[in-house]
Amino acid sequence: MSIEIRHISKDFGNFHALRDVSLDIESGELVALLGPSGCGKTTLLRIIAGLETADQGHILFNGQDTTDKHVRERNVGFVFQHYALFRHMSVFDNVAFGLRMKPKATRPSETVIKQKVHDLLGLVQLDWLADRYPSQLSGGQRQRIALARALAVEPQVLLLDEPFGALDAKVRKELRRWLRRLHDDLHVTSIFVTHDQEEALEVADRVVLMNTGKVEQIGSPQEVWDHPASPFVYGFLGDVNLFHGRAHEGEMLIGEDQQGLRLATPEHSEVQDSKAFAYVRPHDLDVQRYVPGNFEQRGIVAKLTRAMVIGPIARLELLPLDASAAGSGDIIEAQIPAQHYRELEFKEGDTLVLTPRRARVFVA
Ligand SMILES: Nc1ncnc2c1ncn2[C@@H]1O[C@H](COP(=O)(O)OP(=O)(O)OP(=O)(O)O)[C@@H](O)[C@H]1O
């Protein structure tokens, strides 16, 4: 089932929860809605489900407008963060629930239901728990049962709202791999909401980045990571350092003195002396020892305030000596291979020079 989201807007009182959101989801795709808390992800999911109505715009399923379609007629399966399994029902009865609630004319026989529930429990690899009650399951097991229950009625669309949000990091990681494999087997058009960028990038075919009720960027995980469309996306997807400076005719200057850094920004060759921001990932910073008076050595001069070696990576925290380069008081973070860090023999308190290998410049 394909889903077209056309110019959806939604206000709650004076608050604009969604502003003119448009998005096409292909049949069989797994799409992540990613963004900070309060950006409108859940509201959009609820509108797609029919649990909430939009003030403006339309949702089309397979080209058909769903505006007048009740949630029950949309053939949508849900899984929420706070798994709403029925506590007084066994796992088997929870999964069978949707099938038993079908109108008599379309309700399968108990024999068929039994087979189907066992197949679904097999699919989520928990057949052995059929007789247990929700309170006797781990959080991860409950979410897998919730998914089996959502799939029982053969939805054409699966909507997942922070399905693994309440679980610990290790279980989340296992479950997201498992969700991806399950999706590859079933190909149900699926949308899941998350504020965890790693989860979105790892699981989804495409990621929709949202901020303050608007779509900032839509693309494959690789596209949004490699080519963030806006400063917001750059900052939201992973750690990033922000440097301030000025752009002029295809070059950005960071820092004032002769050893200031010049970054080539051919994409801004038309710009005349404008305020600019450079975004640089910690692993894209080269770090060398500072040599006073060496004018060949251009870069951001900073003091090493803290160094942590975590496995193969050394994480360095640095304070720029020229506060105008970064936001005042802002720590710069660099990541270099631990081996390299040991060879350089840096110590906390050393003055170092940072040069970005890769930067993305936005002009104000
Ligand atoms: N029924 C409601 N009445 C008033 N305001 C609401 C209602 N539902 C949501 N909002 C507001 O709309 C905004 C978007 O909410 P939404 O739940 O869609 O955000 P979200 O991106 O899913 O956030 P989170 O990740 O925290 O769940 C929030 O500021 C929220 O307070």
The ligand as an ORCA input file, in Angstrom:
! r2SCAN-3c Opt
* xyz 0 1
  N      -3.963     16.832     21.922
  C      -3.082     17.818     22.017
  N      -3.410     19.024     22.504
  C      -2.525     20.044     22.575
  N      -1.248     19.958     22.135
  C      -0.852     18.795     21.629
  C      -1.732     17.652     21.527
  N      -1.056     16.633     20.975
  C       0.197     17.094     20.743
  N       0.313     18.382     21.119
  C       1.523     19.230     20.991
  O       1.957     19.182     19.634
  C       3.369     19.092     19.561
  C       3.759     17.885     18.754
  O       3.461     16.714     19.495
  P       3.879     15.270     19.002
  O       3.420     14.294     20.036
  O       3.410     15.067     17.614
  O       5.467     15.386     19.022
  P       6.569     14.273     18.839
  O       7.490     14.786     17.783
  O       5.955     12.943     18.615
  O       7.278     14.329     20.250
  P       7.818     13.154     21.217
  O       9.062     12.615     20.564
  O       8.102     13.891     22.489
  O       6.709     12.150     21.338
  C       3.865     19.057     21.002
  O       4.319     20.362     21.350
  C       2.664     18.674     21.806
  O       2.708     19.241     23.104
*
